Amino acid sequence: MNNMPARPDDDPVLDQIVRSRLVAITDHMRLALQAVSGSPTVTEASDFFTGLYLPTGSFATMGHQVTFEAPPVGALIRHLLANGTRLRDGDRIIGNDPFVGALHQNDLQMCAPLFVDGQLVAWAGVMAHETDMGGMDFASWSPKAREVWQEGLRIPAVKLVDGGELRDDVLAMILAATRLPAQVGLDIRAFIATLNVAAERLVELCHRYGVGTVQRAMAGMVDDAERAIRERLRQMPDGVVHTRDFLEHDGHSNRLYVVDVVATKRGDHLTLDFSRSSPQAPGFVNCSRAGLIGGVAGALIPTLGFGIAWNDGLLKPVTVVAPDGLICTAVAPAPVGSATVETVWVVSNVVAAALNRLLAATPHFAHRAQAVSSGTMATFNLSGHNQYGERFGLHLMDPLAGGFGAFVSHDGQDAAGPINTPCPSIADVEVNEQKTPLRYLYRRLAADTGGAGRRRGGVSVEVALTVTVSSTEALIMTHGAEVPNATGLSGGLPGSTVRQSFARGLLDGPAGLEHAVVGLAAHSTRFTGPAVDAAAMENLGPKPGARVLRDTDVFAVTWQGGGGVGDPIDRQPEHVVADVRRGVVSPAAALDTYGVVLVGGATGVPEGWHEEQTRRTRRAIRAARLGCPVEAVSDTTREPDPSTPPAGLADGERWLRLTDRLAAICGIDGGWRVETIDGSLLSVGSTRWREGARSFPIQLPARAGATLHEQLTTTGWLCPLTGHLLAVDVHRRDETPPHDLDLFLSGEGQTGALVPQQVRKPA
């Protein structure tokens, strides 16, 4: 029992000690999970979640693995509470039903009511992706599924451990449904161990400091996070942001689906309206409402939660509006097997894009504004029998090594992964090859996959694979092969699309690999080893599904890079030269996309750039965009410096930078207008600046748009005076891109960034 001397309830030092211990318990849970699990998804990669919850189901702590997964475990807890489930000390409840709380059936989750001296003090939760939970196809991702019953075992909420006693019959039922009972069984035991650690540590903490102290600390963590995020929202401008993203192919046909969000920010509250999204699909790309909330959390927590404890308080000021029956709110029996890598991921993309447009218009936070990161996770699962005749299964986590979106203040990191997985990791090549009959031909950074911009998006990784046994089955699927999901910001280009390729019998013949691959020396000085001859590869498109992969075949895939920020021809030439030297930008892209004329060296590595020719080339690019002679375009323009007032500013006027080259200006009479930083007037009385911008059909670089879906096109928006890119929209051919930023420029209740300091026009 508690032998500590009594302390006042409001002791801030004690409160912080307890909070730190709660966070440490969450990390102890992670360590226990990884120590016991035998799945590379958990032990080597990061597709799991651990956290502590209030008795009501709100999460008070969470790890830094998959932010999608914090709300779904809370949904499982609330389901138990709503149903009046009789709870006892030692209960461990398992579930994976997407229409209860999981994202899809592969995401096995378990929660435990934590009792101290007979009182329910908190809950602990754990969740991880399982490689196979049954269904019509291995890996429980079934492209041909038309109903959820075809996708694997659904466990709504069942006591696997009842009052401390393992129910072997329930465990046997679950393991009978999976093709990998040993792996899933070990993960389930790892879940139990994880929750046992949480229970033991929390009891120790309560006995040392008192139940009341611990519960006040947990509730206080959530309350403090809510207060902090509300204050952050108040600093941001009020208005409406409209963003949308697409995914192609539902497993049955190559239909195009949209996830559309209208984000309305007023004061300290944010409403996210998904009502304009597509109706639910007949195939497995849908997500349930649990997936929608998970996708919102996956973007909002890391985008707005910087410097704040990550817990349910960050979501308290957010209202999500979405009727049932949408692609992001599918109702049973709709298939949802690929939800996490399809619609949930796209929800995260559109929410991140919307929030970052608001950040870009907030002076205090503008430097943090970011393009979309790694807009999809291309999925590759491998199954069959290994060289010992044993059944094996692999969910390849390498696709987490996509490119990070660029920031307003710096480039995106290469191979840094998605925003929804703050601490991504992937297995070493040797680990995957040791555990499965997989053979890598290469794993390397992929040049030109990052979205071009003043700040470049991070490039992605690409791999080429074969196997060391005669025959296996590969399940191959993605979205984003015909949609560049990692959109840019402020005129930055999107990152590349996914390219999935396959070659039958490429390694056949007496010389085998030597005749099938070419060296990389001509491609880059950064990598060594073989590279598959691209001319021999068949482009698979987004969802080829199950394919036999033999030891003479090769599968290759290049993932999406991060979006860029700002016009590519605003990028400093020395940075382009450095990119070419590193092998992440090709010499061709340096000239065609960035307008930099390189000065080559004897080894083919550029020594620098030609200053005068680069200036002329960039001026010619701007003229071509406007469709006018080079002489008609200004030879000198302003640099996108956020501290420099726009050219059209008069004495006594106030201004607010919206993006790299756009500023909202408040006149002396109180009227607002939007101008480019070079003085081109685009709109009066609103921030719907596209009304006065020039548009043109922009051709994306080959890596980013060579296989654009037939229903999509790309429009660039220009400053009419200079031809600089202000935005790039990917949209349906039969639709006009929406005004993405419509701030409330006047009216009672306006807060935050639209009250800038008065700035006098420089002499």
N, C-alpha and C positions, 0 to 999 in steps of 0.2 A: 504494500500500500504506500501512499504518499507520505514520506517522512520528512519532506522539505518544510522549512518554516513558511508560515503563511505570507503571501505577497499580495499587494493590492491588485484588483482585477485589471487595472489600466497600466500595469508595469510595462513600459515599451521595450525594455531590454529583454524581459522574459518573453514577451510576445514575439520578438524577432528570433530569439533562440528556438522557440517552438516552430515558427514558420520555417526556419532553416532545417530543422529536423524533419519536418513533413516533406520538404523537397528532397532531402537525403533519402527518406524512405522510398520515395518514387524511384530514385536512382538505384537503390538496393533491389527493388523489384526488377528493374532492367537487368541488373547483374545476375540475379537468380534465373531469370528467363533464359538469358544467353548461356548460362553455365549448364543448364539441364537440357535445353532443346538440342535436337540433332539436325534440325533443318537449316540449311545454308541461308534461307530467307531471314532467319532470326540470328544465327550465329555469325554470319559473314556480312549480311546486308542490314537493312533497317526498316523492314516492312512489318512493324509491330507498334504497340502502344502500351504504356503503363500509366496509371494515375490513381489518385485518391479523390473520393467524392463525398459531398455532404450527405446527410441522411435523406435529403430530398432528391438526390440524383444530380445535382450541379457539381461539375468537376472543380476541385480546389487546387490540384496540382496535375501536371502532365509532363511526360518526357519530351524530348526534342526529336522524335522520330517522325511518325506520320500524323500531321495535325488534322487530317480528315477524320481520325478515329476517336477523338475525344468525345464529341457529342453522341455517337452511336451507343457507346457503353452506357452513357447516362440514360438514353432511351430505353435500354434493356432494364435498367434499375427502375425507371418510372413505370414501365410495363408491369413489373413485379408488384410495385406498390399499389398501382391502380387496380390490379386483380386481387388484392388482399392476400397475397401469398404468405403463408405462415413461415416465418423466418426463425432460425435457431442459430446459436453460436456454432461455428464449424461448417455451416452450409457453403457450398460452392456451386453456383448456378451457371450452366453452360447454355449458349445459344448461338445461332447464326442466321436467323430469319430476317431477310431484308425488309419485310413488312412489319417487323417488330422493332428492330434497331440496328441490324448489321448493314453493311454496305452491299455485300453479296455473300453467297454461301461459303465462299473460300475464307472469308474473314471470321474465323472462329473467335468467339469472345466468351469471357468468363468473369463473373463478379462475385464478391463475397461481402455479406453484411458483417461489419466488424463490431463485436460486442465487447464491452468492458464492464465486468461485474454485473452482467445481465442487461446493460443499457446499450441500445444501438447508437454508436458514436459516429460511425462513418461507413463508407463502402470503399472497397478496393476493386479496381478493374484492370483487365489485361485483354489484349486482342492481337491477333497475328494472322497473316495470310498463310493458309495451308495449301500445299501444292495440289491436292486432290481431295474433294469431298463427295465423289461419286458423280452421277449424271451420265448423259449419253456419250460424252467425250472425256478423254483423259484431261485432267486439270480443271474440270468442271466449267470450263469456258467452252460453250457449245454454240458455234456460229449458226447452226441450223435450228436451234431451239425456238419454239413458238410459245412456250409456256414455262413457268417457273419450275414445274415438276420434272422437267427434262434436264434440269441443271444441277442436280445434286440434292443430298439430304438437307432438309430444313429442320432446324431445332429451334422451336419458339423460345422456350425458357424452361429448362429442366434441371432439377437438382441432381448433379453428378456426385456430389458429396453431401450427405444428409446428416447433419449434426456431427460431423467428423468421420462418418463411415462412408467409404467409397462404395458406390452402387455399381458393382461389376456388370450387372445386366444392362444398365444404360451405356456403360463404356463399350461393352461388346456390341451393342446395337449400332453405335456410332462407327466403330472400327469396321464393322461388316460392310458399311456403305462405301468405304474408301478403297482405292486401289493401292494405297500406301499405308497399310495399318500400322506398321512399325514406326514410321516417321510421325504420323498423326498421333499415335498413342504416346510417343515420347513427348511431343509438344503439349498434349493434354496434361501429362504429369508435370511438365515444366510450368504450365499455368497454375496447377495446384500448388507447386512449390513457391511460385511467385506470390500468390495470395497468402500463403502461410507466412512468408517473410513479412508481408505487409501487416498481417494480424499480430504477429509477435512484436514487431517494432512499435506498432501503435499502442498495444497494451503496455509495453514498457514506458512509452512516452506519457501515457495517461496516468500510470501509477507514480511516475516521478513528479509530474507537474499538475495533475488533476484533470479530470474529464472536462470540467467547465473551461479551464484554461485552453485546452487543446481545441475544443469546439469553437470557442471564441476566436482563436487564432485562424482556424480554417475559414470560418464565416468572414472574418476580417480581411483575409486575403482576397476573397471574391468581391467584397464591398469596396476595398481599396482599388482593385483593378477596374471596377465599374466607374468609380469616381474619376480615375485617371483617364480612362478612355473617353468619358463624357467631356472632360476638360479639353482633351485633344481634339475632339470633334468640334467644340466651340471655337477653337482657333482656326478651323478650316472654313472656307466660304460656304454659304448656303446656296443650294441650287440643285439642278437635275443633271445627272450624267447617264448617258445611254450608250451601252456597249453590247456587242453581240459577237458570238463565235460559232463556228460550224463544225459538224463532224459528218463524215460520209460513210455510207454503206452500213446497213443494219444486220449483215450476215446473210440476208436473202437477196437484196438488190441494192444497187448503188444509189440509194436515195440520199438527198442532202437534208440534214436536220440542223436547226438553229437553237442555240440557247441564248436568250435575250434577257437582259436585265436593265431596268430603269431604276437607278439609285437616286433617291431623294434625300438630301441632307438638310435638316432644319435644326438649328441650335445644337443640342447634344444628342440628337436622335437620327438614326439612319434607317430608311426603308428600302428594301431590295425587292422589286416587283418583277417576277419571272413570267408574268401572265402571257407575254407575247411569244413564248417559246413554242416549239413544235409539239403537236400531239404525240403521245407515246407511240413508240415504234413496234412493229410486229416482231422485231428481233431483239437480241440480247444486249443492246447498247443502252437501254433505259437505266435510270436509277429510281429508287423509291424516295419518299420524302426524307428518310434518314440519310440517304446519300446526298440530297440537296443541302441539308443543314451541314453535313460533313464537308461538302465542297465549299460552302460559305466560310466555315471555320478555317479550312485549309488555306484560304487566301487572306482572310481578315486578320487572323491572329499574327502571322509573321509580318504583314504589311503595316498594320497600325499598332501592333503590340510591342514595338521596340521600347526597351527601358521599363516595361511594365511586367509584373508577374503574369504568366500565361495561365489563365483559368477561365471559368464560365463568366466571370464579370466582364470580359471583353465582348461577349455576345449579348449582354443585357440590353444595351441601347439599340439593338438591331431588331427590326421587324421584317420577317420574310413573308412575302405575299406570293402565293402560287396555288391556283386551283388544282384539284386532283386530275389525273389523266394526261398530264404533260410528259414529255420525254424526261423531265427532271422530277416528276411527281407520279410516276407510273403506279398503277394500282394492280393488285393481283387479279388474274394469274400472269401478268406480263412478265416476260423473261428479263432478268436484270444481271445475268452472269458476268458481264464485262463492265459493270457500272463504274468500278473504281478507275479503270483506264480509259473510259469513254466519257459518259455524261458527267460523272462527278468531277473528272479532271477539267472538262470544259466549263462547268460551273465555276471552278476555281479560277480559270483563265479570265472569264468576264468580270468576276468580282474584283480580281487583282487589277485589271485594266481600268475599271471604274474608280477604284480607290486611288490609284496612282495619278489619275487626271486631277483629282481633288488635291492630292499632295503637291503636284506640280504648280498649282495655283495658290499654294500656301507658303508665303515667303520663309517662314521659320523652318519648314520641312521640305522645301522644293528640292533640295540637294538629294533627298532620299527617294524621289520619284523614280520609278523603274518601269522598263518595258516588261512584257510577259516573258517568263522563263519556260523553256522546255515544255512546249504546249501539249505534249502527249507522251505516253509511255508505250512504245511498240512492244508487243508481247511475244515472247518465244518460249514455248514449253517443249521439253523433250522427254520421251518415255520409251520403254522397251526393256530389253534384258542386256545387262552389261557383260563383260568378258568372262564373268564367273557364272553366267546363267541366272543371275538374280534380277528380280524386277527392280527397276529404278525409275525415278521421276525427278525432273529439274524444272524449276521456274527461274529462268534466267533474269537476274536483277541488274545486269549491265546497263539496260536502257535508262536507269536512273542517272547515268552520266551524260545527260543532255546539257545544253548550254544555258547559263544563267543570263537573265535579261540585263541589258545595260542600265546603268543609273544615269541620272542627269549629271552627276559629279564624277563618274568614272566608268570604265568598261565593265561589262559583265564577266564573271569568272568562267574560264573554260572548264567544261565537264563538271560543273558544280551542281547540276541537277535542277529539280523543280522547286518552286517556292514552298510548296506544301510539304516538303520533306527537309526541314532545316538542317539536319545532320545526316545527309545521305552517305551510304557506303556501299561498295560492291565487293564481291569476292575476288581474291587474286586469281589470275589465270590458272596458276598451278593448283589451287584448291578445287576449282571446277573440274579441271582435268583429272585430278586424283579421285574425286568422289563419283564422277560419271565418265562414260566413254566419249567425252567431248574433246575435240581438238581445235585449238585456235590457230588460224593461219595468220591473223593479225588482230590486235586491238590497239587503236591509235586515235589521236585527234584528227578530225575531218576538216580539211581546209574549206573556207568559204561558207560554212554552215551557220555562223553567227550573223545576225541581222546587221547590215551595214548602217553606219550612222556616225555622227560626230563622236558619240561614244559607241563602240562596237559591242554587239551582243556576244556572249561567250560561245565558242564553237563546241560542237558535240563530239562524242566519240563514235567510231564506227568499228564493226567487227566483221570478220569472215570466219565461218565455222564449218567443220566436218565432224565425222565420228570415227571411232576406232574399232567399231564392231560392224558386221556386215549390213545391218539394217535397224533403223529406229523409226519412230514416228514423231514428227515435229508439228506442233500447233502454232500457226503463224497468223498474227492479226494486229491491226492498229487502226487508228484514225489519223488524219494528218498526213497521209500520203498524197492527198490532193487538196489539202487545206493548210496553208501556213499559219498554224495556230499561235505561234509565239510572236504576236504582233508587236510592232514598234510604237514609239512615242515621239511626238513632236517632229514628225517627218522621218523618223528612223524606219528602216525597212524591217519586215518580219524576218525571223530566222528561217532556216531551210525547211522544206517538207521532208518527211520520212521517205527513204527509198529502200524497199525490200527486194532482194534479187536472189535468183536461184539458178544453178547450173547443174544439169544432170550429167553424170559421168565425166566431169571436168578433170578428175584426178585419175582417170582410167589410163591404161597403157603401161608399157614397160618402164618409161621414164617417170610416170606419175607426176608428182608435184613439180619437178623441175621443168616439165614442158607446159604445165598448166598455169604457172605464175610468172610474173615479171618482177624484177628488182625495183626497189624504191629510190634508187640513187638519183634518177632523173626527176623524181617527184619532190623530194625533200631531203635535206641533209640531216633532218632531225630524227628520222626513223630508219631502222635497218630491218632486214628480213623480207619475206615475200609479200606480194600484193596480188590479189586475184585480178586477172585480165577482165576489165569491165565489159569488153565487147562480147564476151562469151556468156554474160549473165542475162537471164530473163527477168524483166521487171514484173513483180508479183502483184502490184497494186495493194489496196488496203487490207483485204480480208481473204486471203487464199485458203485459210482454214488448215485442215490436217493434210500433211504431206509425208510420204516416206522419204527419209534422209538416209542414204547409204554412205559407205566409207569412200565412195568415188565421187560423191556429190559435194557441192559447196553452197552454203547459204551465207549471204552477206547483207548487212543492213547499216544504213546511216541514219542517225536520229536527228531530231530537231535541235537547232541552236537557239539561243536567246534572241529576243528582239533588240533592235538598235534604238538609240535616242538621238534625234537631231538629223539634219541633212547630211548624208555621207560626204558631200563635197565641202562641208565645214570641218572635217576631221583634219587635224594637224598632219602635214605630210610626213613628218618624222615618225609619227605613230604608225602610219601606213607602211613605211619602210621597215619598221621594227616588226610589224605583223608578217610581212613577206619573208623577212629573215627567219622568223620562227616557224614558218610553214603553215600559219593559220589563215593567211590571205594569199591568194594566188597572184602572180604578176598581172594576169589578165584582169582580175577584179580590181587591182590597184588602179589600173588605167580606166576601165569601163565604168566602174561603180564609184570609185573615189576620185577619179580625175587626176591621179598623181602619175606624172611621167618619171619613171625610175631611171637612174643612172646605174647601169649594170657593171658588175665586176667580171674578172676573167673566169671566176668559178660559177657565174650565173647568179650569185648572191648580190643583191643591189648594194651599191656603195652609198647611195643617197638618192636625191631627186633633183630634177631640173626645175628651178624656181620659176623662170619665165614661161616655159612650156606648160607647166602645171597650172599657172594662172590663166593662160589662154585656153587650155583644155577645159577648165572648170567654167570659164565664161561661156564657152561653146556649149557645154552641157546645159547651162541655164537657158541659153537662147533656144536650144532645141526643144526644151520643155515648153517654152512659151510659143514656139512656132514662129519665131521672128529672126531677123538678121542679127548676127553677133553684135554689130555696131549699135543696135537699139537697146542693148542691155548694159546697165551700169557696170563699169569695170571695178568699181570699189563699192563694197557693202559693209554693213556693220557686223562685227563679230557677235555671236550670241552670248554676251556677258550679262548675267542676271543683275549685276549692279549698275549697268549703264542704262540711263533712261532712253525711251524710244525717241526717234528723230522728230516725231510730230508733237512733242510735249511743249506746251506753252507755260509761261510764268504763272505760278499759282495752281497749276493742275496737279492732280495726284494720279498715280499709276500703279498697276498691279501686273506683274509678269504672269501670264497664263501658261505659256510653253516657251521653248527655245526662242522663237521669233514672233511671238504674239504678246501683246500687252493690252489690258483694259485700262482706259484712261477716263478719269472723272474730271469733266470740265469745271470751270469756275461757277457755271450756272447749275451744277449738280447733275448734268446729263452725262451719260456714259457712251463710250464708243470703243471699238476694238481696232487697233492698227498693228501692222507689222512693225518690227523695230526699225525698219527703213522708212517708215512714214506712210505706208499704203493703207488707206482707210478701207476696212472690210465690213463693218456693221455699226449701226447707230442704235442705241437703246437696248441692246442685248449683246450677249457673247456668242450669238450664233454666227460666227465669223465666216463660215463657209458661204454665206450669202454673197460676199464680195470677193471671195478667192477665185482664182483660175483653176479649173480642173482639167486633167488630161489622163488618158489611159496609160498607166505606167506598166512597163514590162519588167517583172521581177527578174533578178539574176537567175541563171539556170538552176542553181542549187535550191533556190527558195520557191520557185513557181513553175518549173518546167512541166509539171503534171497537174496543173490547177483543174479542179472539177469543172465539168462543162457548164454548170449553172452559175459559176462564179467568175468574177472579173476583179480587176484591181484599179483603183482610181487614186491618182496623186493630186494633192491640193497645193497651189503655188501662190507665192507673193506675186501680184501682177506687175510689180516694178522690177523685181530682181530675178524671178524664176526660182527662188529657193523653195524647197519642199517644206510645207507646214504640217502635213499629215499624209498618211497612206492608209486607204481603206480597202479591205477585202470584203466584197459584198455580192449579193445576187445580181445577175445581169439585169433582171427586170425590176430592181428596186434602187432607189436613191439612198445613199448612206445617210443615216440620221445625224442630226446635230449632237455631237457627243458631249458638249459642255454648254449648259444653259444656266448661268448663275443668276440668282435673284439680286439684281443690282440695286434695288431700292425696296422699301417697305419695312414695316415694324418687325423687329425681331432679327434683323440681319446681324450676323456676328462674324468674328474672325477676320479673315484675310482681306475683306473688302473695305477695311478702314486703314489703308496704308498711310505712312507718314507723307506729309506734303513734301514734294521734291521740286526744287526750282530748276528750270532749264539751265544747263551750264552755259557759261559765256562762250 
